[in-house]
Amino acid sequence: MVAHYFRKGWGRCDLFDTPECSTRRWHQGLTALREICLGAELAETVKWGHPCYMHARWKSRSIGAFREDFHLSFFNVAPR
């Protein structure tokens, strides 16, 4: 669930669900990226523990946070 990611983190880190979690540190930027993706009418889902946004069921974008930055990644996956 995407809301879970924004509240607690991605769950594969010792800082999960703590104030030091990178998703909390970068919450404002991550939320802005999410709004951009949703504004572009991309379908929101969770893959690999991160929010992902898809168009035409195969072009995918993923947002994530690290200790020092946050990002929006673009990659192509094969259609199902």
N, C-alpha and C positions, 0 to 999 in steps of 0.2 A: 504494500500500500504506500502510495507516494507521500501521504500525510505523515506516515510513520517515519520516513526518511527525514523530513523537515523537522520533526519533533525530537527524534532520538539519534539520528545518524544511520549509517548503513549497516551496523551490526557486526562488522568484522575487525573491530579495533578495540583496544583496551580502554579507549576514551568514550566508547559507546554510552550514550545516555548520561553524559556528564557535562558540566559547563565548559569543559575544555575541548569538547568534540568539535572538529573542524566544521561540521554543518551548522553548528551554533555560531562559531566565529564568523563565518561567511554567509550567514542567513540572509542578510539584505541582498547581497549580490546573487545568491542562488535563487532567491525569490524573484528577482528581476529577470533572470534568464528563463525561469519557468513562465513568467508572464509573457515574455517575448514568444516563446514556443507555443503557448496556448493561444496567443493573439494571432499567430500564423495558422491557427486551426489544425495543429498537429495533434495526433492521437497520443494521449499520455498513458504510459504503462510503466512497469518496473521490470528491469532486466539486470541481472548481475548485482542486485541490491541497490541499484541507482535508478532515479527517474529517467525514463527514455521517452523520446517523442518521435513518432513515425508518421510518414506521409506515403501514401500509395502502398502501404504494407511492406516497404522494403528500404526506403531511405531512412536512416535512423540518426538521432542525435541523443547524446547522453550528457547529463550534468553531474558534476561531482566536486568534492572539496578535498583539499590536502591541507597540511599544516600551514603552508606558506601561500597558497592561492586556491582559486576555484576555477572551474573550466566548463566549457561547452565543447564537446567532441563531436565531430561529424564522421560518419562511416556508412558504408553501404553493406547491406546484408541481402542475401538472396530472397526473393519472394517465396512465401510458403505455398 
